[in-house]
Amino acid sequence: MNRRNFLGWLSGLGMLASHPLRVFAQGRLPTRPIPVSGEALPVIGFGSSKAVMQIPEDGTESLAAVLRTLVRYGGSVVDTTPRREEIEAPFAEVLRAPDLVDELFMAMKINTTDEQVGLQQVQQSRRLLGERTFDLMQVMSLRGLHAHWPHVREMKETGGTRYVGVTVSNYEDYEAMEAFMSSEPLDFVQVNYSVVETLAEERLLPLAQDRGFAVMINGPFMGGDYFGHVRGHELPHWAAEFDCTSWAQFSLKYILANPAITCILTETVNPQHLQENIESAFGPLPDEPTRRRMRELIRSM
């Protein structure tokens, strides 16, 4: 652990000791079923992309602390994407830790347009993670979809992965995503969605419900841009009506109130921030008139 991470870790412990979050009294994260199987999945997960890319500079201690915080509250979902082995290997070592390896739901990806490179990415991830069966294999951003999808389907048929799916994170991919969702028997879809970026709720989320697909959400904070959007604005007093105490929870509770959603992927290397995210899953969620009010407030900013 470097000096910056160590000091941040100590500071976080002090803040948690003096200001314990309500989540400590709430127990384990709520779950929602994966439609195709009925398996329960915790509603808050961890998106690792930015955290993994910080490993060369910051090491893995903060990342490991966040994962242990997730597991402590009954979380399990970790979503990751292939990286160069010198970056992916330290992350895989954390994931293989004895107290984590059997607790995590690993959502993997293929991220390339090249068929052979995609196969190599899968082989590298499997080797680094100890030849485990993946929980979910996804084609990222529909890249090379038609080249990769037969291999992804074969992985499920032969026991290499339990579930299969596809992801998007940009509006320009929505039309292709909708077409693929309409034609293929997927287990999962992953889309960008927040109180700011709401287009997914018009067609993709209803389609996922109709087709019986589990839905993971990426970008609940728009890669951090969301906080710049709300910076300088006071949280409205009426947010207390649905136990919302921060702008982060404002977006997360908006998302969780949509019944199509199975799990939200949040990104942070700060355990306190993750606990704040987890707390959003407890207590009341906004009803539809309140969600409309939330959208209107954000748009007025």
Wavefront OBJ file of the C-alpha trace (Angstrom):
o trace
v 0.000 0.000 0.000
v 1.475 3.371 -0.949
v 1.425 6.385 1.380
v -1.583 8.043 -0.290
v -3.711 4.894 -0.073
v -2.604 4.187 3.508
v -3.559 7.661 4.705
v -6.877 7.472 2.852
v -7.553 4.074 4.393
v -6.881 5.379 7.918
v -9.063 8.424 7.279
v -11.880 6.225 6.032
v -11.701 4.029 9.123
v -11.872 7.082 11.365
v -14.901 8.487 9.541
v -16.699 5.164 9.693
v -16.016 4.843 13.426
v -17.367 8.312 14.190
v -20.238 8.337 11.667
v -21.457 4.731 11.225
v -23.758 4.379 8.233
v -27.245 2.969 8.588
v -26.185 0.044 6.426
v -24.480 -1.514 9.455
v -27.893 -2.058 10.999
v -29.561 -3.152 7.780
v -27.843 -6.488 7.191
v -27.198 -7.978 3.784
v -27.904 -6.354 0.446
v -31.330 -6.959 -1.067
v -31.361 -9.272 -4.063
v -33.343 -9.638 -7.266
v -33.782 -12.822 -9.303
v -32.032 -13.613 -12.563
v -35.113 -14.343 -14.699
v -33.688 -17.295 -16.616
v -32.746 -19.240 -13.468
v -34.282 -17.570 -10.417
v -30.825 -17.242 -8.839
v -30.715 -14.266 -6.449
v -28.261 -11.493 -7.308
v -27.388 -8.592 -4.956
v -28.614 -5.292 -6.384
v -25.326 -3.394 -5.927
v -22.173 -4.666 -7.612
v -18.707 -3.449 -8.523
v -17.541 -2.213 -11.917
v -13.779 -2.557 -11.933
v -12.576 -0.850 -15.121
v -11.154 2.359 -13.658
v -9.991 0.721 -10.437
v -7.995 -1.909 -12.309
v -6.335 0.707 -14.504
v -5.083 2.447 -11.331
v -3.206 -0.652 -10.163
v 0.194 0.303 -11.705
v 0.176 3.569 -9.754
v -1.758 2.695 -6.598
v -1.367 -1.059 -6.132
v -4.215 -3.349 -5.110
v -4.811 -2.618 -1.404
v -7.639 -0.131 -1.860
v -9.240 -2.332 -4.508
v -9.060 -5.358 -2.211
v -10.591 -3.325 0.635
v -13.522 -2.330 -1.577
v -14.153 -5.932 -2.625
v -14.088 -7.099 0.973
v -16.538 -4.346 1.888
v -18.832 -5.519 -0.915
v -18.723 -9.119 0.301
v -19.203 -8.060 3.941
v -22.656 -6.750 3.065
v -23.640 -9.702 0.947
v -22.534 -8.276 -2.401
v -20.921 -10.491 -4.980
v -21.060 -9.081 -8.519
v -17.730 -7.975 -9.998
v -17.708 -6.870 -13.629
v -14.378 -6.686 -15.425
v -12.889 -6.404 -18.902
v -9.655 -7.826 -20.385
v -6.487 -5.819 -19.882
v -2.802 -6.325 -20.520
v -1.584 -9.221 -18.392
v 0.678 -7.013 -16.259
v -2.483 -5.165 -15.139
v -4.942 -8.045 -15.108
v -2.654 -10.431 -13.189
v -2.501 -8.393 -9.931
v -6.267 -7.958 -10.052
v -6.750 -11.692 -10.562
v -4.523 -12.344 -7.564
v -6.895 -10.261 -5.421
v -9.902 -12.132 -6.807
v -8.268 -15.469 -5.908
v -7.839 -14.487 -2.243
v -9.237 -17.273 -0.010
v -11.881 -15.014 1.544
v -13.096 -13.748 -1.841
v -12.702 -16.471 -4.444
v -15.871 -18.391 -3.570
v -17.967 -15.306 -2.766
v -17.842 -13.448 -6.076
v -20.106 -13.544 -9.121
v -17.594 -12.884 -11.920
v -18.955 -11.070 -14.971
v -16.281 -11.251 -17.669
v -16.066 -9.704 -21.138
v -14.593 -10.112 -24.579
v -13.423 -6.704 -25.763
v -12.091 -6.794 -29.318
v -13.335 -6.963 -32.894
v -10.919 -9.821 -33.700
v -12.166 -13.386 -33.241
v -8.794 -14.921 -32.345
v -7.888 -12.109 -29.965
v -11.228 -12.664 -28.271
v -10.403 -16.326 -27.712
v -6.998 -15.314 -26.332
v -8.660 -12.874 -23.923
v -10.887 -15.641 -22.586
v -7.906 -17.998 -22.217
v -5.866 -15.375 -20.364
v -8.695 -14.581 -17.955
v -9.307 -18.262 -17.289
v -5.618 -18.940 -16.667
v -5.183 -15.969 -14.322
v -8.350 -16.762 -12.374
v -7.409 -20.382 -11.808
v -9.396 -22.170 -14.507
v -12.717 -21.384 -12.826
v -16.093 -21.463 -14.516
v -17.148 -17.904 -15.262
v -20.497 -16.758 -13.931
v -21.196 -14.496 -16.911
v -19.429 -13.962 -20.235
v -20.374 -10.838 -22.202
v -19.488 -9.336 -25.555
v -18.509 -5.780 -24.673
v -20.099 -2.894 -26.590
v -21.230 -5.380 -29.294
v -17.649 -5.330 -30.630
v -17.089 -8.209 -33.053
v -20.421 -9.564 -31.900
v -21.127 -11.966 -34.735
v -17.605 -13.385 -34.591
v -17.663 -13.895 -30.819
v -21.247 -14.930 -30.148
v -20.941 -18.551 -31.387
v -17.957 -19.027 -29.055
v -19.813 -17.438 -26.146
v -22.799 -19.719 -26.715
v -20.468 -22.721 -26.906
v -18.882 -21.715 -23.606
v -22.268 -21.919 -21.947
v -23.130 -25.233 -23.578
v -19.829 -26.797 -22.447
v -19.833 -25.387 -18.914
v -17.259 -22.637 -19.386
v -19.743 -19.995 -18.239
v -23.098 -20.150 -16.498
v -24.678 -17.149 -18.232
v -24.111 -15.139 -21.413
v -24.878 -11.575 -22.426
v -23.931 -8.397 -24.265
v -23.179 -4.834 -23.180
v -23.507 -1.272 -24.440
v -22.434 1.997 -22.852
v -23.293 4.523 -25.569
v -26.554 5.624 -27.107
v -25.266 5.039 -30.653
v -25.274 1.275 -29.981
v -28.881 1.129 -28.799
v -30.432 0.316 -32.171
v -28.098 -2.637 -32.728
v -28.597 -3.737 -29.128
v -32.371 -3.711 -29.518
v -32.166 -5.780 -32.699
v -29.919 -8.363 -31.040
v -32.079 -8.535 -27.925
v -35.116 -9.165 -30.113
v -33.505 -12.090 -31.925
v -31.310 -13.931 -29.381
v -32.088 -15.832 -26.157
v -29.785 -13.845 -23.848
v -29.396 -14.283 -20.103
v -28.092 -10.772 -19.355
v -27.878 -7.359 -20.954
v -25.815 -4.474 -19.637
v -26.648 -0.856 -20.478
v -25.734 2.673 -19.396
v -28.507 4.267 -17.348
v -28.771 6.989 -14.716
v -31.030 9.824 -13.611
v -29.273 11.894 -16.301
v -29.039 9.294 -19.092
v -32.554 7.856 -19.196
v -32.937 6.717 -22.809
v -32.644 3.027 -21.887
v -35.984 3.133 -20.095
v -37.835 3.964 -23.299
v -37.191 0.725 -25.228
v -34.284 -1.418 -23.987
v -35.408 -1.925 -20.394
v -39.031 -2.786 -21.286
v -37.734 -5.183 -23.958
v -35.444 -6.857 -21.421
v -38.412 -7.363 -19.104
v -40.559 -8.756 -21.908
v -37.812 -11.164 -23.006
v -36.857 -12.269 -19.474
v -33.307 -10.895 -19.443
v -31.443 -9.842 -16.324
v -30.227 -6.245 -16.539
v -26.933 -4.885 -15.235
v -26.444 -1.126 -15.243
v -23.138 0.556 -16.010
v -22.457 4.275 -15.754
v -24.806 5.156 -12.862
v -22.525 8.148 -12.296
v -21.571 8.595 -15.984
v -17.926 7.807 -15.291
v -17.860 10.574 -12.678
v -19.353 13.262 -14.938
v -22.594 13.071 -12.981
v -20.953 14.610 -9.920
v -19.762 17.557 -11.968
v -23.351 17.954 -13.147
v -24.731 18.246 -9.607
v -21.771 19.989 -7.970
v -22.780 23.187 -6.215
v -26.424 22.158 -5.961
v -28.128 21.271 -2.694
v -29.839 17.907 -2.430
v -33.593 18.670 -2.396
v -35.286 18.363 0.969
v -37.858 15.951 -0.480
v -35.106 13.384 -1.139
v -35.477 12.479 2.534
v -38.890 10.993 1.687
v -37.098 7.998 0.133
v -34.124 7.913 2.551
v -31.738 9.599 0.131
v -28.842 11.424 1.781
v -26.442 12.128 -1.105
v -26.334 12.837 -4.821
v -24.826 9.375 -5.398
v -27.854 7.773 -3.770
v -30.119 10.078 -5.765
v -29.064 8.397 -9.015
v -28.848 4.879 -7.559
v -32.321 5.008 -6.021
v -33.726 6.364 -9.279
v -32.258 3.356 -11.100
v -33.292 0.774 -8.511
v -36.883 2.000 -8.661
v -37.110 0.613 -12.197
v -38.344 -3.000 -11.857
v -36.372 -4.118 -14.914
v -33.070 -3.613 -13.098
v -31.264 -6.579 -11.566
v -27.939 -5.078 -10.466
v -26.098 -1.727 -10.628
v -22.335 -1.678 -11.148
v -20.705 1.116 -9.163
v -17.031 2.086 -9.404
v -14.924 3.307 -6.502
v -11.701 2.473 -4.663
v -13.017 4.066 -1.460
v -14.766 1.628 0.924
v -16.755 4.469 2.485
v -18.137 5.478 -0.909
v -19.076 1.866 -1.596
v -20.933 1.699 1.725
v -22.817 4.839 0.743
v -23.732 3.146 -2.537
v -24.835 0.005 -0.718
v -27.025 2.047 1.625
v -29.053 3.242 -1.361
v -30.474 -0.280 -1.679
v -32.199 -0.052 1.711
v -35.328 1.843 2.635
v -38.020 3.167 0.296
v -37.508 3.826 -3.401
v -39.084 6.738 -5.280
v -42.451 6.145 -6.923
v -43.087 7.153 -10.530
v -44.285 10.731 -9.810
v -41.176 11.234 -7.673
v -38.931 9.797 -10.372
v -40.423 12.291 -12.821
v -39.679 15.043 -10.330
v -36.093 13.771 -10.059
v -35.622 13.890 -13.827
v -37.051 17.390 -14.005
v -34.737 18.602 -11.255
v -31.648 17.194 -12.946
v -32.632 18.648 -16.315
v -33.119 22.066 -14.714
v -29.466 22.018 -13.698
l 1 2 3 4 5 6 7 8 9 10 11 12 13 14 15 16 17 18 19 20 21 22 23 24 25 26 27 28 29 30 31 32 33 34 35 36 37 38 39 40 41 42 43 44 45 46 47 48 49 50 51 52 53 54 55 56 57 58 59 60 61 62 63 64 65 66 67 68 69 70 71 72 73 74 75 76 77 78 79 80 81 82 83 84 85 86 87 88 89 90 91 92 93 94 95 96 97 98 99 100 101 102 103 104 105 106 107 108 109 110 111 112 113 114 115 116 117 118 119 120 121 122 123 124 125 126 127 128 129 130 131 132 133 134 135 136 137 138 139 140 141 142 143 144 145 146 147 148 149 150 151 152 153 154 155 156 157 158 159 160 161 162 163 164 165 166 167 168 169 170 171 172 173 174 175 176 177 178 179 180 181 182 183 184 185 186 187 188 189 190 191 192 193 194 195 196 197 198 199 200 201 202 203 204 205 206 207 208 209 210 211 212 213 214 215 216 217 218 219 220 221 222 223 224 225 226 227 228 229 230 231 232 233 234 235 236 237 238 239 240 241 242 243 244 245 246 247 248 249 250 251 252 253 254 255 256 257 258 259 260 261 262 263 264 265 266 267 268 269 270 271 272 273 274 275 276 277 278 279 280 281 282 283 284 285 286 287 288 289 290 291 292 293 294 295 296 297 298 299 300 301
